[in-house]
Amino acid sequence: MLIKGSLMKALLLSIFLISLLFAEDYQLGQGLKINDNLNIGAYFSTDYTKGDEIDRYRLDDVAILAYGNLTPRFSYLIEFEAAPFYTKDFENGTSNWDRQFHYERAYIDYGYSEMFSFRGGKQITPIGYWNLEPINVLRDTSSNPLYSYKMFPKFVTGIDTYGYINEEMSLQYHLFLQVTEDLDSDYININSDLFTGVSLEYEATEELSIGGSLGYYETTEIQKDISFIQANVKYTQYPFLVQTEWAYTDIDNKTFDTNAFQVGGYIQNLYHINIQHAIIGRYEYFKDTQVNLENHIGVFGYSYRPKYAISIKAEYQVNSDSKFSKSIISFSVLF
């Protein structure tokens, strides 16, 4: 579903930009508080990619958000995004604008207690770590691991029941269900009309968290029934942050009466030189027997964050298929 007529996005963007000019207490990255029920935020990212088969500049993400509390228990978030907003392909000598904004997120939260809360609408699929950071500026690298968008839908249009299982609030659960098409079927990595799963996250210590997920979804373009199992671990001990995520999917292709599987994941280590500078190393693996694809990818990156809401990143990817090796430089800001 596209936002037709551009009225809503134009109104929110106008409120944000005009109010920003007169806001005395505005802090970059914190959004703009209009009143007790409405906050407006925005972000963008831009990148340049160079490789044997790619030479491209993008104004990639342009987004605006509205969020706030309706009552002490009810809150909401709406996010409109256009991506890629502008692309200049130096390899082919072409350029393209895509100014259509889509629903990336649109949901209402009901917080009953620490043990039980409810979220309804289009929302991030509560799996792992990478998928829970949809905004480029908050991520450690410009590129996303193949695992993060090839193996399960990034968003759920449905319901999520979540909370803590134990009184120590160290074990968190999510139970999510989608029984319809995505709110914006033109803006999702995998189209599904049935998606359900459960995920758990256990904070073993202040430094160590361990989690995992089980799920099932059915795709709409080519009818596939897909089951997956996923696991993730994160260890934080400044100046180091190490995290890893892995998943396995079993694919029953109803259209062509075939079976296949995917296995993929990554392990990433980030080292803070200081609060503003960091270096990143990541190893990725992805195999998909549907298309006879197997990739090993090494990522070597650098991140400079002059402020929390501003990120400048550079990286080089070494791909086992050398024609896909590439360099990426990006700049992103959260308002």
Secondary structure, DSSP 8 states (H G I E B T S, - for coil): -B-GGGHHHHHHHHHHHHHHHH-SS--TTS-EEEETTEEEEEEEEEEEEEETTEEEEEEEEEEEEEEEESSSSEEEEEEEEESSSEEEETTTTEEEE----EEEEEEEEEE--SS-EEEEEEEE---SSGGG--SGGGSSSSS--THHHHSS-SEEEEEEEEEESSTTS-EEEEEEEE-S--TTTTS-SS-EEEEEEEEEEEE-SSSEEEEEEEEEEEESSS-EEEEEEEEEEEEEETTEEEEEEEEEEEEEETTTTEEEEEEEEEEEEEEESSSSEEEEEEEEEEEETTTTEEEEEEEEEEEEEEETTEEEEEEEEEESSGGG-EEEEEEEEE-
